[in-house]
Amino acid sequence: MRKKFLLIIFILALFVSLLGVYGRYKIDNSSNGVELIMDYKALASLDRNEIKFLGELKEAGLTAVAVLPDTIKELVNTNRVNLIKGNELIRAGVISGRTNLLMESFQISRDSAVLYIDSSSLIKGFLDRLPSWQEEYGLDYLLAGDELLVFFEKWHDKYLSLGIGFEEGLITEIRKAGLKIVPRIDNNKLTNKEQLALLADYSPRYLIFNGTEVTGYQEGSKEGIRETANLMLDHDIIFGMIEPFIARQAGAASLAHLLDYRLLRVHSIQQAEMDSNQAKYSLDNIVNRYYRAVKERNVRLLYLKPFLKEKDNKKPDKLTEEFIASLAVRLKTAGYLPGQAELYRDYENSFLALLLIGLGITVAGIILLGYLINKDILKWSYLMMGLVIIVEVLLFYKGRGIFLRKVLALASAIIFPTLAVVTQVLNKEEESLLLKFLKTAAISLLGGVFLTASLAHTSFVLKINQFVGVKLAFVLPLILISFYYFKTIDYRFNDRQGSFLEKLNRLLDYNLKLKHLVLLFVLAVGGFVYIGRTGNYPLLPVSGIELHLRESLEKLLIARPRFKEFLIGHPFLVLALGMVKEFKNKLLFYPFLLLASIGQITVLNSFSHIHTPLLITVIRVFHGLWLGLLLGYILLSSFRYLVKRFA
């Protein structure tokens, strides 16, 4: 009766999880639009008429232009405004014996400074800002005909960040060309209010912040970020969140939460990479990189830089135009819509669904404990499920729903691959190798379903929140599988006499030999490589050969399978299933068992990448399975031949 009840709970939880997975699939298809955004400042470095060139790029597929507000620093650096320090004016006056009549209007000292502006469009921008600056910074100014002088009685370099807003003429010309404006503003106490006011005036569709902080960020306070969020919500502005590995901006996550995840992810390539002559930064590879960001990471805003140097005997402007055209065609061919980026629909399963998902994972955990400890653990199943319900309810109503989702996902990533290996690879029942392989994979895929459903929330799709405990999910299943294996093969633990702790104590008293130490050393080195290549920020770099192989597989199979699956885990799973009863030396079989386990662990890891579209993950896992099965049969045949030949 107890087993039937557990089975009913598991089937019900699986059904609810599948609904969550289907919801996730629909979310992936709810936003197929992509914006191609050109950096105007970088484009202006080319020896071309920017506005005319933007029109040509629009014909190639460009949809938007990113612009920065003009600051005093930028205007001075580009020689559109002259900054004259007080000591320079005094020295000039001493040498010439006279001073400019305009300068005589101010009390010049060595600490003061004067801005000289003679452009009518810039004068208008300054005059719009000067009344508020005059009140706040105690400056003075004088307009004489076509010249404007702005006097700072005591100059500070922080005034260089003061801005006069976006150049009106430029904004008008860009919009006339049929391109969207994407403003970029930074975080500076002197200018935040003015920058936010500019946003209110222009009401752009997207906003990408400049620098290392979002506007309004202040350590220890969310008040400034809350003001930014309120303005963006009032004017329906979408937050362009740069991928953290490209540029980590302080306050971005807080702003995302305040905006209720009204954001789209941004990918960009540094200017130095665009201009590099290395093969990995060829035009085709750069296009592939942007396309991969869209296809595999749900990026919808592509922030583009122009080529500023010649490549392959092509001029920078021609290269840039070819780049935009190639990227636009690649996206359209894959079914994406340049120029129509939209927000993802809200995605979140109910607490009741989450509660059932947790119970389904708990049932799998109880079954695993039965193998690891004792079948009698089933009599405690009702108590364990009751405790899980209590914990879930407490976490949810304490506002820790996201944490609960992470815990359930991590539990799935640990329990199901362990259960797959324990129940199938080490199963003594007579079944065909193929059937056992498929059953092993099926159990792991069930874990993928529960993991995906656990993280059924928009914040995980957008990677504001993400799966945690990656290294634990890679290591703990191996420890549990090892524990079960030695428990079953060693009489010290498998003996029916004594308690669990007494059996464990007898196992720990095992006398190690030199061959055991050699095996431990090999396992330690393998473990270092294994752990060093896991996680979001792996310790060991990816080789050039591996990168080339990845790209080749991606072109051939749409979504490349994971190396740890089809080259290691699944082939050794076939070998382990085929040789588990033929190995006389059980200790020698142990490394093969660990290698076989890696594939199942990696399957769950693939599903933990929630920001990757679900269909891509499924295709990736499928390719890993059939390729691994094929290579596994080759490995098994070769191994049996060698054993027979050299026995």
MILORO-162214 format. One record per residue (C-alpha): residue number from 1; chain; x, y, z. Coordinates in steps of 0.5 Angstrom, whole numbers, plus 2048, in hexadecimal, padded with zeros to 3 digits. Example, Ala and Ser with C-alpha at 12.3 -4.5 7.8 and 13.67 -1.06 7.14 Angstrom:
2
NODE/num/chaine/xx/yy/zz
NODE/1/A/819/7F7/810
NODE/2/A/81B/7FE/80E
***
This chain:
647
NODE/num/chaine/xx/yy/zz
NODE/1/A/800/800/800
NODE/2/A/806/805/802
NODE/3/A/809/803/7FB
NODE/4/A/803/805/7F7
NODE/5/A/802/80B/7FB
NODE/6/A/809/80D/7F9
NODE/7/A/808/80B/7F2
NODE/8/A/801/80F/7F1
NODE/9/A/805/816/7F5
NODE/10/A/80B/815/7F0
NODE/11/A/806/814/7EA
NODE/12/A/802/81A/7EC
NODE/13/A/808/81E/7ED
NODE/14/A/80B/81C/7E6
NODE/15/A/805/81E/7E3
NODE/16/A/805/825/7E6
NODE/17/A/80D/826/7E4
NODE/18/A/80B/824/7DD
NODE/19/A/806/82A/7DD
NODE/20/A/80B/82F/7E0
NODE/21/A/810/82C/7DA
NODE/22/A/80B/82D/7D5
NODE/23/A/80A/834/7D8
NODE/24/A/811/835/7D7
NODE/25/A/811/833/7D0
NODE/26/A/80C/838/7CE
NODE/27/A/810/83E/7D2
NODE/28/A/816/83C/7CD
NODE/29/A/812/83E/7C7
NODE/30/A/80E/844/7CA
NODE/31/A/814/849/7C8
NODE/32/A/817/848/7C1
NODE/33/A/819/84F/7C0
NODE/34/A/820/851/7C0
NODE/35/A/823/858/7C0
NODE/36/A/829/85A/7BC
NODE/37/A/82C/860/7C0
NODE/38/A/832/864/7BD
NODE/39/A/837/868/7C2
NODE/40/A/837/86F/7BF
NODE/41/A/83D/872/7C2
NODE/42/A/841/86C/7BF
NODE/43/A/83E/86D/7B9
NODE/44/A/840/874/7B9
NODE/45/A/847/872/7B9
NODE/46/A/846/870/7B2
NODE/47/A/848/875/7AC
NODE/48/A/841/875/7A9
NODE/49/A/83B/879/7AA
NODE/50/A/837/876/7B0
NODE/51/A/830/877/7AE
NODE/52/A/831/875/7A7
NODE/53/A/835/86F/7A9
NODE/54/A/82F/86D/7AE
NODE/55/A/82A/86D/7A9
NODE/56/A/82E/868/7A5
NODE/57/A/82F/864/7AB
NODE/58/A/828/864/7AC
NODE/59/A/827/861/7A5
NODE/60/A/82B/85C/7A7
NODE/61/A/827/85A/7AD
NODE/62/A/829/85F/7B3
NODE/63/A/823/861/7B7
NODE/64/A/826/866/7BD
NODE/65/A/82B/86A/7BF
NODE/66/A/82E/86B/7C6
NODE/67/A/830/872/7C8
NODE/68/A/833/875/7CE
NODE/69/A/831/87C/7D0
NODE/70/A/837/882/7CF
NODE/71/A/83B/883/7D5
NODE/72/A/840/889/7D6
NODE/73/A/845/884/7D6
NODE/74/A/843/881/7D0
NODE/75/A/842/888/7CD
NODE/76/A/849/88A/7CF
NODE/77/A/84C/884/7CC
NODE/78/A/849/884/7C6
NODE/79/A/84B/88C/7C5
NODE/80/A/844/88E/7C5
NODE/81/A/845/892/7CB
NODE/82/A/84B/896/7CE
NODE/83/A/84D/895/7D6
NODE/84/A/851/89A/7D8
NODE/85/A/854/89A/7DF
NODE/86/A/855/8A0/7E3
NODE/87/A/85C/8A0/7E4
NODE/88/A/85D/89F/7DC
NODE/89/A/859/8A6/7DC
NODE/90/A/85D/8A9/7E1
NODE/91/A/863/8A7/7DD
NODE/92/A/861/8A9/7D6
NODE/93/A/85F/8B0/7D9
NODE/94/A/865/8B1/7DC
NODE/95/A/869/8B0/7D6
NODE/96/A/865/8B4/7D1
NODE/97/A/863/8B9/7D6
NODE/98/A/85C/8B9/7D5
NODE/99/A/856/8B4/7D6
NODE/100/A/850/8B3/7D2
NODE/101/A/84A/8B8/7D3
NODE/102/A/846/8B2/7D4
NODE/103/A/84A/8AF/7D9
NODE/104/A/84A/8B5/7DD
NODE/105/A/843/8B4/7DF
NODE/106/A/845/8AF/7E4
NODE/107/A/84A/8AE/7EA
NODE/108/A/84F/8AA/7E7
NODE/109/A/854/8A6/7EC
NODE/110/A/858/8A0/7EC
NODE/111/A/853/89B/7EE
NODE/112/A/84E/89E/7E9
NODE/113/A/84C/89C/7E2
NODE/114/A/848/89E/7DC
NODE/115/A/845/89A/7D7
NODE/116/A/845/89D/7D0
NODE/117/A/83F/89B/7CB
NODE/118/A/83E/89E/7C4
NODE/119/A/839/898/7C1
NODE/120/A/832/89B/7C1
NODE/121/A/82F/894/7C2
NODE/122/A/834/893/7C8
NODE/123/A/832/89A/7CA
NODE/124/A/82B/898/7CA
NODE/125/A/82C/891/7CE
NODE/126/A/830/895/7D3
NODE/127/A/82B/89A/7D4
NODE/128/A/826/895/7D6
NODE/129/A/82A/893/7DC
NODE/130/A/82E/899/7DE
NODE/131/A/828/89B/7E3
NODE/132/A/828/895/7E7
NODE/133/A/830/895/7E7
NODE/134/A/830/89C/7E9
NODE/135/A/82C/89B/7EF
NODE/136/A/82F/894/7F1
NODE/137/A/837/896/7EF
NODE/138/A/837/89D/7F0
NODE/139/A/83A/89E/7E9
NODE/140/A/838/8A4/7E5
NODE/141/A/838/8A5/7DD
NODE/142/A/838/8AA/7D8
NODE/143/A/835/8AA/7D1
NODE/144/A/838/8AF/7CC
NODE/145/A/835/8AE/7C5
NODE/146/A/837/8A7/7C2
NODE/147/A/83C/8A6/7C8
NODE/148/A/83A/8A3/7CF
NODE/149/A/83F/8A3/7D5
NODE/150/A/83D/89F/7DB
NODE/151/A/841/8A1/7E1
NODE/152/A/843/89C/7E7
NODE/153/A/846/8A0/7ED
NODE/154/A/849/89A/7F0
NODE/155/A/84A/894/7EB
NODE/156/A/849/88D/7EC
NODE/157/A/84B/887/7E8
NODE/158/A/844/884/7EA
NODE/159/A/841/88A/7E5
NODE/160/A/843/886/7DF
NODE/161/A/83E/881/7E0
NODE/162/A/838/886/7DF
NODE/163/A/834/885/7D9
NODE/164/A/830/88A/7D5
NODE/165/A/82C/884/7D2
NODE/166/A/82B/880/7CB
NODE/167/A/82D/884/7C5
NODE/168/A/826/886/7C2
NODE/169/A/828/886/7BB
NODE/170/A/82B/880/7BC
NODE/171/A/825/87C/7BF
NODE/172/A/821/87F/7B9
NODE/173/A/825/87D/7B4
NODE/174/A/825/876/7B7
NODE/175/A/81E/876/7B7
NODE/176/A/81D/878/7B0
NODE/177/A/821/872/7AE
NODE/178/A/81C/86E/7B1
NODE/179/A/820/86B/7B7
NODE/180/A/81F/86B/7BE
NODE/181/A/823/86F/7C3
NODE/182/A/826/86B/7C9
NODE/183/A/828/870/7CE
NODE/184/A/82E/86E/7D3
NODE/185/A/82F/871/7D9
NODE/186/A/833/870/7DF
NODE/187/A/833/871/7E7
NODE/188/A/836/878/7E9
NODE/189/A/832/87C/7EF
NODE/190/A/834/882/7EB
NODE/191/A/830/880/7E5
NODE/192/A/82B/87B/7E7
NODE/193/A/825/87F/7E8
NODE/194/A/826/883/7E1
NODE/195/A/827/87C/7DD
NODE/196/A/821/879/7E0
NODE/197/A/81D/87F/7DE
NODE/198/A/820/87E/7D7
NODE/199/A/81D/877/7D7
NODE/200/A/816/87A/7D9
NODE/201/A/817/87F/7D3
NODE/202/A/819/87A/7CE
NODE/203/A/815/873/7D0
NODE/204/A/81A/86F/7CD
NODE/205/A/818/867/7CC
NODE/206/A/81E/865/7CF
NODE/207/A/824/867/7D4
NODE/208/A/82B/864/7D4
NODE/209/A/82F/867/7DA
NODE/210/A/836/86A/7D9
NODE/211/A/83C/868/7DE
NODE/212/A/83C/863/7E4
NODE/213/A/836/865/7E7
NODE/214/A/82E/867/7E6
NODE/215/A/82C/86E/7E6
NODE/216/A/82A/86F/7EE
NODE/217/A/82E/869/7F1
NODE/218/A/831/86B/7F7
NODE/219/A/834/866/7FC
NODE/220/A/82F/864/802
NODE/221/A/829/868/7FF
NODE/222/A/824/866/7FA
NODE/223/A/821/86D/7FA
NODE/224/A/824/86F/7F3
NODE/225/A/823/869/7F0
NODE/226/A/81C/869/7F2
NODE/227/A/81B/870/7EE
NODE/228/A/81E/86D/7E8
NODE/229/A/81A/867/7E8
NODE/230/A/813/86C/7E9
NODE/231/A/815/870/7E3
NODE/232/A/816/86A/7DF
NODE/233/A/810/867/7E1
NODE/234/A/80C/86E/7E0
NODE/235/A/80F/86F/7D9
NODE/236/A/80F/867/7D7
NODE/237/A/816/867/7D6
NODE/238/A/819/860/7D5
NODE/239/A/820/85F/7D9
NODE/240/A/826/85C/7D5
NODE/241/A/82A/858/7DA
NODE/242/A/831/856/7D7
NODE/243/A/833/84F/7D8
NODE/244/A/837/84F/7DF
NODE/245/A/83D/84C/7DC
NODE/246/A/83D/852/7D6
NODE/247/A/83D/857/7DB
NODE/248/A/83A/856/7E3
NODE/249/A/836/85D/7E5
NODE/250/A/835/85E/7EC
NODE/251/A/82D/85E/7EE
NODE/252/A/82B/85B/7E7
NODE/253/A/828/855/7EB
NODE/254/A/824/85A/7F0
NODE/255/A/822/85E/7EA
NODE/256/A/81F/858/7E7
NODE/257/A/81B/855/7ED
NODE/258/A/818/85C/7EE
NODE/259/A/816/85C/7E6
NODE/260/A/813/856/7E7
NODE/261/A/818/853/7E2
NODE/262/A/816/857/7DD
NODE/263/A/81C/857/7D9
NODE/264/A/820/853/7D3
NODE/265/A/827/851/7D3
NODE/266/A/82D/854/7D0
NODE/267/A/833/851/7CC
NODE/268/A/839/855/7CA
NODE/269/A/840/854/7C7
NODE/270/A/846/859/7C9
NODE/271/A/848/85E/7C4
NODE/272/A/84F/85A/7C5
NODE/273/A/84C/854/7C3
NODE/274/A/849/857/7BD
NODE/275/A/84F/859/7BA
NODE/276/A/854/853/7BC
NODE/277/A/857/84F/7B7
NODE/278/A/857/849/7BA
NODE/279/A/853/843/7B7
NODE/280/A/84E/843/7BC
NODE/281/A/84C/84A/7BB
NODE/282/A/84A/849/7B3
NODE/283/A/844/84C/7B1
NODE/284/A/840/845/7B0
NODE/285/A/842/843/7B8
NODE/286/A/840/84A/7BA
NODE/287/A/839/849/7B7
NODE/288/A/839/842/7BA
NODE/289/A/83A/845/7C1
NODE/290/A/835/84A/7C0
NODE/291/A/830/844/7BD
NODE/292/A/832/83F/7C3
NODE/293/A/830/845/7C8
NODE/294/A/829/845/7C5
NODE/295/A/828/83E/7C4
NODE/296/A/82B/83B/7CA
NODE/297/A/82A/840/7D0
NODE/298/A/824/844/7CE
NODE/299/A/828/84A/7CC
NODE/300/A/823/84F/7C8
NODE/301/A/827/856/7C8
NODE/302/A/82E/855/7C4
NODE/303/A/832/85B/7C6
NODE/304/A/837/85C/7BF
NODE/305/A/83D/85F/7BE
NODE/306/A/840/861/7B7
NODE/307/A/846/85F/7B5
NODE/308/A/84C/864/7B5
NODE/309/A/851/861/7B2
NODE/310/A/852/85D/7AB
NODE/311/A/851/855/7AB
NODE/312/A/853/851/7A5
NODE/313/A/854/857/7A1
NODE/314/A/84D/85A/7A2
NODE/315/A/84C/861/7A4
NODE/316/A/849/862/7AB
NODE/317/A/842/865/7A9
NODE/318/A/841/85F/7A4
NODE/319/A/843/85A/7A9
NODE/320/A/83E/85D/7AE
NODE/321/A/838/85D/7A8
NODE/322/A/83A/856/7A7
NODE/323/A/83A/854/7AE
NODE/324/A/833/857/7AF
NODE/325/A/830/854/7A9
NODE/326/A/833/84D/7AB
NODE/327/A/830/84D/7B2
NODE/328/A/829/850/7B0
NODE/329/A/829/84A/7AA
NODE/330/A/82B/845/7AF
NODE/331/A/826/847/7B4
NODE/332/A/820/847/7AF
NODE/333/A/822/840/7AC
NODE/334/A/822/83E/7B3
NODE/335/A/81B/841/7B4
NODE/336/A/81C/847/7B8
NODE/337/A/81A/84E/7B7
NODE/338/A/81F/853/7B7
NODE/339/A/81C/85A/7BA
NODE/340/A/816/857/7BD
NODE/341/A/819/855/7C4
NODE/342/A/813/854/7C9
NODE/343/A/813/852/7D1
NODE/344/A/812/84B/7D3
NODE/345/A/80B/849/7D6
NODE/346/A/80B/848/7DD
NODE/347/A/80D/841/7DF
NODE/348/A/80C/83E/7E6
NODE/349/A/808/838/7E8
NODE/350/A/804/838/7EE
NODE/351/A/806/836/7F6
NODE/352/A/801/830/7F5
NODE/353/A/805/82E/7EF
NODE/354/A/80C/82F/7F3
NODE/355/A/809/82B/7F9
NODE/356/A/808/825/7F5
NODE/357/A/80E/825/7F1
NODE/358/A/812/825/7F7
NODE/359/A/80E/81F/7FA
NODE/360/A/810/81C/7F3
NODE/361/A/817/81D/7F4
NODE/362/A/817/81B/7FB
NODE/363/A/814/814/7F9
NODE/364/A/81A/813/7F5
NODE/365/A/81E/815/7FA
NODE/366/A/81B/810/7FF
NODE/367/A/81C/80A/7FA
NODE/368/A/823/80C/7F9
NODE/369/A/824/80C/801
NODE/370/A/821/805/801
NODE/371/A/827/803/7FC
NODE/372/A/82C/807/800
NODE/373/A/82A/805/807
NODE/374/A/825/800/808
NODE/375/A/81E/7FE/805
NODE/376/A/81B/7FF/80B
NODE/377/A/81B/807/80A
NODE/378/A/815/806/807
NODE/379/A/811/806/80D
NODE/380/A/813/80D/80F
NODE/381/A/811/810/808
NODE/382/A/80B/813/80B
NODE/383/A/80F/817/810
NODE/384/A/814/819/80B
NODE/385/A/80E/81B/806
NODE/386/A/80B/81F/80C
NODE/387/A/811/823/80D
NODE/388/A/812/825/806
NODE/389/A/80B/828/806
NODE/390/A/80D/82C/80C
NODE/391/A/813/82E/80A
NODE/392/A/810/830/803
NODE/393/A/80B/834/806
NODE/394/A/80F/838/80B
NODE/395/A/814/83A/806
NODE/396/A/80E/83C/801
NODE/397/A/80B/840/806
NODE/398/A/811/843/809
NODE/399/A/812/846/802
NODE/400/A/818/841/800
NODE/401/A/814/83E/7FA
NODE/402/A/81A/83F/7F5
NODE/403/A/81F/83B/7FB
NODE/404/A/81A/836/7FB
NODE/405/A/81A/835/7F3
NODE/406/A/822/835/7F4
NODE/407/A/822/82F/7F9
NODE/408/A/81D/82B/7F5
NODE/409/A/821/82C/7EF
NODE/410/A/828/82A/7F2
NODE/411/A/824/824/7F6
NODE/412/A/822/821/7EF
NODE/413/A/829/822/7EC
NODE/414/A/82C/81E/7F2
NODE/415/A/826/819/7F3
NODE/416/A/824/816/7EB
NODE/417/A/82B/815/7E8
NODE/418/A/82D/811/7EF
NODE/419/A/827/80D/7EE
NODE/420/A/828/80C/7E7
NODE/421/A/82F/809/7E8
NODE/422/A/82D/805/7EE
NODE/423/A/827/802/7EC
NODE/424/A/829/800/7E5
NODE/425/A/831/800/7E4
NODE/426/A/832/7FC/7EB
NODE/427/A/82B/7F8/7EA
NODE/428/A/82C/7F1/7E9
NODE/429/A/826/7EF/7E5
NODE/430/A/827/7EC/7DF
NODE/431/A/825/7F1/7D9
NODE/432/A/828/7F3/7D3
NODE/433/A/82D/7F8/7D3
NODE/434/A/829/7FD/7CE
NODE/435/A/823/7FD/7D3
NODE/436/A/827/7FE/7D9
NODE/437/A/82A/804/7D5
NODE/438/A/824/807/7D4
NODE/439/A/821/806/7DB
NODE/440/A/827/809/7DE
NODE/441/A/826/80F/7D9
NODE/442/A/81E/80F/7DA
NODE/443/A/81F/810/7E2
NODE/444/A/824/816/7E1
NODE/445/A/81F/819/7DC
NODE/446/A/81A/819/7E1
NODE/447/A/81F/81D/7E6
NODE/448/A/81F/822/7E0
NODE/449/A/818/823/7E0
NODE/450/A/817/824/7E7
NODE/451/A/81D/829/7E7
NODE/452/A/81A/82D/7E1
NODE/453/A/814/82D/7E5
NODE/454/A/817/82F/7EC
NODE/455/A/81A/835/7E8
NODE/456/A/814/837/7E4
NODE/457/A/814/83F/7E6
NODE/458/A/816/844/7E1
NODE/459/A/81C/846/7E5
NODE/460/A/81F/840/7E3
NODE/461/A/81E/840/7DC
NODE/462/A/821/847/7DC
NODE/463/A/827/845/7E1
NODE/464/A/825/84A/7E6
NODE/465/A/825/844/7EA
NODE/466/A/829/83E/7E9
NODE/467/A/82A/836/7EB
NODE/468/A/82F/836/7F1
NODE/469/A/833/830/7F3
NODE/470/A/836/82E/7EC
NODE/471/A/83C/82B/7EF
NODE/472/A/838/828/7F5
NODE/473/A/834/825/7F0
NODE/474/A/83A/822/7EC
NODE/475/A/83D/81F/7F2
NODE/476/A/838/81D/7F7
NODE/477/A/835/818/7F2
NODE/478/A/83C/815/7F1
NODE/479/A/83D/814/7F9
NODE/480/A/836/811/7FA
NODE/481/A/837/80C/7F4
NODE/482/A/83E/80A/7F7
NODE/483/A/83B/809/7FD
NODE/484/A/836/804/7FB
NODE/485/A/83B/801/7F6
NODE/486/A/840/7FF/7FC
NODE/487/A/83A/7FE/800
NODE/488/A/838/7F8/7FC
NODE/489/A/83E/7F5/7FA
NODE/490/A/842/7F5/801
NODE/491/A/840/7F0/806
NODE/492/A/842/7F5/80B
NODE/493/A/83C/7F9/80A
NODE/494/A/837/7F4/806
NODE/495/A/838/7EF/80C
NODE/496/A/831/7EF/80F
NODE/497/A/834/7EF/816
NODE/498/A/834/7F5/81A
NODE/499/A/831/7FC/81A
NODE/500/A/832/801/814
NODE/501/A/838/805/818
NODE/502/A/83B/7FF/81A
NODE/503/A/83B/7FC/812
NODE/504/A/83E/803/810
NODE/505/A/843/803/816
NODE/506/A/845/7FC/813
NODE/507/A/846/7FF/80C
NODE/508/A/84A/805/80E
NODE/509/A/84F/800/812
NODE/510/A/851/7FD/80B
NODE/511/A/858/7FC/80A
NODE/512/A/85B/800/804
NODE/513/A/860/7FD/7FF
NODE/514/A/864/801/7FA
NODE/515/A/860/800/7F4
NODE/516/A/85A/803/7F8
NODE/517/A/85E/809/7F9
NODE/518/A/860/809/7F2
NODE/519/A/859/809/7F0
NODE/520/A/857/80E/7F5
NODE/521/A/85C/813/7F2
NODE/522/A/85A/812/7EB
NODE/523/A/853/813/7ED
NODE/524/A/855/819/7F0
NODE/525/A/858/81C/7EA
NODE/526/A/852/81A/7E6
NODE/527/A/84E/81D/7EB
NODE/528/A/852/824/7EB
NODE/529/A/851/824/7E3
NODE/530/A/849/822/7E4
NODE/531/A/848/828/7E9
NODE/532/A/84C/82D/7E6
NODE/533/A/848/82C/7E0
NODE/534/A/841/82D/7E3
NODE/535/A/83D/833/7E5
NODE/536/A/83C/83A/7E2
NODE/537/A/843/83C/7E3
NODE/538/A/847/836/7E2
NODE/539/A/84F/836/7E5
NODE/540/A/851/832/7DF
NODE/541/A/851/836/7D8
NODE/542/A/84E/833/7D2
NODE/543/A/853/831/7CC
NODE/544/A/853/834/7C5
NODE/545/A/852/82D/7C2
NODE/546/A/84C/82C/7C7
NODE/547/A/849/832/7C5
NODE/548/A/84A/830/7BD
NODE/549/A/847/82A/7BF
NODE/550/A/841/82D/7C2
NODE/551/A/840/832/7BC
NODE/552/A/840/82C/7B7
NODE/553/A/83B/828/7BB
NODE/554/A/837/82E/7BC
NODE/555/A/836/82F/7B5
NODE/556/A/835/828/7B3
NODE/557/A/830/826/7B9
NODE/558/A/82D/82D/7BA
NODE/559/A/82E/82C/7C2
NODE/560/A/835/829/7C4
NODE/561/A/835/823/7C9
NODE/562/A/839/824/7CF
NODE/563/A/840/821/7CF
NODE/564/A/83F/81E/7D6
NODE/565/A/839/81A/7D3
NODE/566/A/83A/817/7CC
NODE/567/A/842/817/7CD
NODE/568/A/842/814/7D4
NODE/569/A/83C/813/7D8
NODE/570/A/838/80F/7D3
NODE/571/A/83D/80B/7D0
NODE/572/A/840/809/7D7
NODE/573/A/838/807/7D9
NODE/574/A/838/802/7D3
NODE/575/A/83F/7FF/7D5
NODE/576/A/83D/7FF/7DD
NODE/577/A/836/7FC/7DB
NODE/578/A/839/7F7/7D6
NODE/579/A/83F/7F5/7DB
NODE/580/A/83C/7F6/7E2
NODE/581/A/83C/7EE/7E3
NODE/582/A/842/7EC/7DF
NODE/583/A/847/7F0/7E3
NODE/584/A/84A/7EC/7E8
NODE/585/A/84E/7F1/7EC
NODE/586/A/848/7F6/7EF
NODE/587/A/84D/7FB/7F1
NODE/588/A/84F/7FC/7E9
NODE/589/A/848/7FD/7E7
NODE/590/A/847/803/7EC
NODE/591/A/84A/808/7E7
NODE/592/A/846/806/7E1
NODE/593/A/840/806/7E6
NODE/594/A/842/80E/7E8
NODE/595/A/843/80F/7E0
NODE/596/A/83C/80C/7DF
NODE/597/A/839/810/7E4
NODE/598/A/83B/817/7E1
NODE/599/A/837/817/7DB
NODE/600/A/830/816/7DF
NODE/601/A/833/81C/7E4
NODE/602/A/834/820/7DE
NODE/603/A/82D/81F/7DB
NODE/604/A/82A/822/7E1
NODE/605/A/82F/828/7E1
NODE/606/A/82D/829/7D9
NODE/607/A/826/82A/7DC
NODE/608/A/828/82F/7E1
NODE/609/A/82A/834/7DC
NODE/610/A/823/837/7DD
NODE/611/A/825/83D/7D8
NODE/612/A/826/838/7D2
NODE/613/A/820/837/7CE
NODE/614/A/81D/830/7D0
NODE/615/A/81D/82D/7C9
NODE/616/A/824/82F/7C9
NODE/617/A/826/82B/7CF
NODE/618/A/821/825/7CD
NODE/619/A/825/825/7C6
NODE/620/A/82C/825/7C9
NODE/621/A/82A/81F/7CE
NODE/622/A/827/81B/7C9
NODE/623/A/82D/81C/7C4
NODE/624/A/832/81A/7CA
NODE/625/A/82E/814/7CC
NODE/626/A/82E/811/7C5
NODE/627/A/835/813/7C3
NODE/628/A/837/810/7CA
NODE/629/A/833/80A/7C9
NODE/630/A/837/809/7C2
NODE/631/A/83E/80A/7C5
NODE/632/A/83C/806/7CB
NODE/633/A/83B/800/7C7
NODE/634/A/842/801/7C3
NODE/635/A/845/802/7CA
NODE/636/A/842/7FC/7CD
NODE/637/A/844/7F8/7C6
NODE/638/A/84B/7FA/7C7
NODE/639/A/84C/7F9/7CE
NODE/640/A/849/7F2/7CD
NODE/641/A/84E/7F0/7C8
NODE/642/A/854/7F3/7CC
NODE/643/A/852/7EF/7D2
NODE/644/A/851/7E9/7CE
NODE/645/A/858/7EA/7CA
NODE/646/A/85C/7EC/7D0
NODE/647/A/859/7E8/7D5
***
